[in-house]
Amino acid sequence: MSSAAPAGASPAPSPASGLAERLRAQPKLPLIVGAAAIAAAAAAFLLWSRAPDYGVLYTNVTDRDGGAIIASLQQMNVPYKFAEGGGAILVARDRVPEVRLRLASQGLPKGGGVGFELMDNQKFGTSNFAEQVNYQRGLEGELARSVESIGSVESARIHLALPKPSLFVRDQKKPSASVILTLHRGRSIDEGQVSAIVHMVSSSVPELNAKSVTVVDQHGNLLSAANAGARGLDVSQLKYAQEIEQGYIRRIEAILQPIVGASNVRAQVAAEIDFSVVERTEESYKPNQDPRAAAIRSQQSSESMQQGATPPGGVPGALSNQPPQTPSAPITAPPNAAAPVPGAAATATAASTAPGSSRKDTTTNYELDRSIRHVQQGAGGVKRLSVAVVVNHREAADSAGKPSQRALTPAEVEQIRNLVKEAMGFSQERGDSLNVVNSAFAREGGDGQAGPALPFWRDPANLGLAMTIAQYLLIAGLALFAWFAVLRPLLRKHLAPPAAAVPEAAPAAPGAADDEAAAQTNARQREIERQKADLDYAHQTADQDPRLVATLIKHWMNT
């Protein structure tokens, strides 16, 4: 099929012109290439946008724990990677809690401390001193693990000073503890958490006072001051006062919102709390009551009698000191009376006529009405409440039908004041104060009207949607830029027809007709040269790649 090129023919076409001829033979190829490039860019963007967001699983783990964690992750088919020079293990952020729980079920990470597992493998014949040391080490390890469960604490070490028990009270010593905390980078610990750690440690060791627990951070800062209790400052008390205030605020707003609207009422409460603990003992006695109705506690009686002695009497002086007269016997006696015994009658008469004295004492003790009362008043009582409530104007329509606002009537304000008093438990004896104000709420423009709704461009949901759309617009812009700036110029460059060789100009003939004839001749000659060059290229292509020619003919036939 090949034929020799005639003399004066154009040189063989370059590889670029060959590629252009191929592209002209298949006009859909550039579109296919461009579409493939755009699809590849879109797929790359989707893969990049769907790449998992990695979160920190563990940081600063030991080599042994790190190897065990990696082995477990490989068994669970969880993808992971390292960060911070291998100091942190990262997994997909949404799987961090699940992976941590599954690793915790395997006892990972074990950490450097030990707990009560030391007591599991006690050897026979272990001394009492060794058992005590192992118990103390286990207790320290368990307390350290409990402290490390706090979110801001990375690691903890606890040292316990447990004195030996003594039989003598004056020789007994109280235990003490020291806690060293290593906090996560960029995190801090507040006083409430420090107080919680102190009380947890003191409650875990017998007879350990909270004042004997010292807490220090990794920088050597003392977190638990020894005189914190002497100052009377307690974070729990402040938190309790805030909870009391917030509770009153919620109660006031909850009872007013159905009346004025959720966004038309604001309340603030200042509560004065009494945290003092009062113990009082009273003992009272009632006045004397009727002895006949009273209960007898004890009764004592004594009686004495004296006869035969002349008691002293009369006017003091000589007459009272005279001796008594001689008694005389009776002249006659009864007929049946026996003969008197000498001296017996005188004795009987003296006994019957002798003076005597008697004394009787009675002492009765009654039960007393006594009451003893021991009162212990707990801390946390409310001493005084100060409440301030602001209510917005009520929305209404004017005569033209436009929305406007009007102030509440005095009756409505009084009704709101009464509701607030009932909600807060107002007490005049306690000294509570209440102030209710009806005023128009200010908006951002400052015109005193109700503030508008949140603009759509500040809505978090709309912001997220805008970010997603911006990502897709960015990848579409990059694809268009690649098409118009790179692919399209290249295709135009390679698909452009080759410039035909300009033949040498024929000698000019005289006259205009000759010039027109010469021009037509040159054009015809140029067309012939182009056709000859195409035939030569076709011959050369057929010799070099017959399969391409067959494919082209087949395409023509199908068309």
Summary of the structure (lengths in Angstrom):
residues: 559
radius of gyration: 58.6
end to end distance: 25.1
largest distance: 229.8
contacts: 1248
relative contact order: 0.09
helix: 43%
strand: 20%
